[in-house]
């Protein structure tokens, strides 16, 4: 009887632990014009304060709370893009130049 109770308790703990597990998503953020990496692009889990920035090579890794999370990619001079994770562990994003923000730049 004690063995069965212990096994049931272990099964419950594993189930609860997996409910709180974070999923890692990684990828590369690149420019639509020339395919170059975009360093320091912001990657945020929509509706949270969880996020990161891409490195000098445009690579990022972020933990999402579930496989249905939405990632918001943004960078100065580029159009913000939202991408659903849909259970993917690798998401590469191509950002397009934001022509409106380029018109506002003064020299």
C-alpha positions as CSV (number, residue, x, y, z in Angstrom):
1,X,0.0,0.0,0.0
2,X,2.8,2.5,0.9
3,X,4.6,1.7,-2.4
4,X,1.4,2.4,-4.4
5,X,0.9,5.7,-2.6
6,X,4.5,6.7,-3.2
7,X,4.2,5.9,-6.9
8,X,1.0,8.0,-7.1
9,X,2.6,10.9,-5.4
10,X,5.6,10.8,-7.7
11,X,3.4,10.7,-10.8
12,X,1.5,13.7,-9.5
13,X,4.7,15.7,-8.9
14,X,6.0,14.9,-12.4
15,X,2.7,16.1,-13.9
16,X,2.7,19.3,-11.8
17,X,6.3,19.9,-12.7
18,X,5.8,19.6,-16.4
19,X,2.9,22.0,-16.2
20,X,5.3,24.7,-15.1
21,X,8.1,23.8,-17.5
22,X,9.4,26.5,-19.7
23,X,10.0,25.8,-23.4
24,X,13.1,27.3,-25.0
25,X,12.7,28.9,-28.5
26,X,15.7,30.1,-30.5
27,X,16.5,31.4,-33.9
28,X,18.0,34.2,-36.0
29,X,16.6,37.6,-36.8
30,X,17.6,38.9,-40.2
31,X,17.0,41.8,-42.5
32,X,14.6,41.3,-45.5
33,X,16.7,43.5,-47.8
34,X,20.1,41.8,-47.7
35,X,19.6,38.8,-45.3
36,X,22.1,40.2,-42.8
37,X,21.6,39.5,-39.1
38,X,20.0,42.2,-37.0
39,X,21.9,42.6,-33.8
40,X,20.1,43.6,-30.6
41,X,16.6,43.0,-31.9
42,X,14.0,42.7,-29.1
43,X,12.3,39.4,-28.7
44,X,9.4,39.5,-26.1
45,X,6.8,36.9,-25.2
46,X,3.5,38.8,-25.9
47,X,1.6,39.8,-22.8
48,X,4.6,39.3,-20.5
49,X,7.8,41.0,-19.5
50,X,9.8,38.0,-20.5
51,X,12.2,38.7,-23.4
52,X,15.7,38.9,-24.7
53,X,17.7,40.6,-27.4
54,X,19.4,39.0,-30.3
55,X,23.2,38.9,-30.1
56,X,25.7,40.5,-32.6
57,X,24.9,37.6,-35.0
58,X,21.2,38.1,-34.8
59,X,20.8,34.9,-32.7
60,X,18.4,34.7,-29.7
61,X,17.1,32.2,-27.2
62,X,14.0,32.9,-25.0
63,X,11.9,30.8,-22.6
64,X,8.2,30.7,-23.3
65,X,5.5,29.5,-20.9
66,X,3.8,27.2,-23.4
67,X,3.9,26.0,-27.0
68,X,1.1,28.4,-28.0
69,X,3.0,31.6,-27.0
70,X,3.3,34.5,-29.3
71,X,6.7,36.2,-29.8
72,X,7.0,39.9,-30.7
73,X,10.1,40.8,-32.7
74,X,11.1,44.5,-33.1
75,X,14.1,46.7,-33.8
76,X,14.5,50.4,-34.5
77,X,13.9,51.0,-38.2
78,X,12.0,47.7,-38.8
79,X,8.4,46.8,-38.8
80,X,7.3,44.9,-35.6
81,X,6.4,41.3,-36.3
82,X,4.4,38.8,-34.1
83,X,5.0,35.1,-34.6
84,X,3.1,32.2,-33.0
85,X,5.4,29.5,-31.6
86,X,3.0,26.7,-32.5
87,X,5.2,24.2,-30.7
88,X,8.4,25.1,-32.7
89,X,11.7,25.2,-30.9
90,X,13.4,27.1,-33.8
91,X,11.9,30.3,-35.2
92,X,13.9,32.4,-37.7
93,X,12.4,35.8,-38.5
94,X,13.0,38.2,-41.3
95,X,12.2,41.9,-40.5
96,X,11.3,44.4,-43.1
97,X,12.5,48.0,-43.0
98,X,9.9,50.4,-41.7
99,X,9.6,53.0,-44.4
100,X,7.6,55.4,-42.2
101,X,10.3,55.6,-39.6
102,X,12.9,56.1,-42.2
103,X,11.0,59.2,-43.5
104,X,11.3,60.7,-40.0
105,X,15.1,60.6,-39.8
106,X,16.7,63.9,-40.2
107,X,20.4,64.6,-41.0
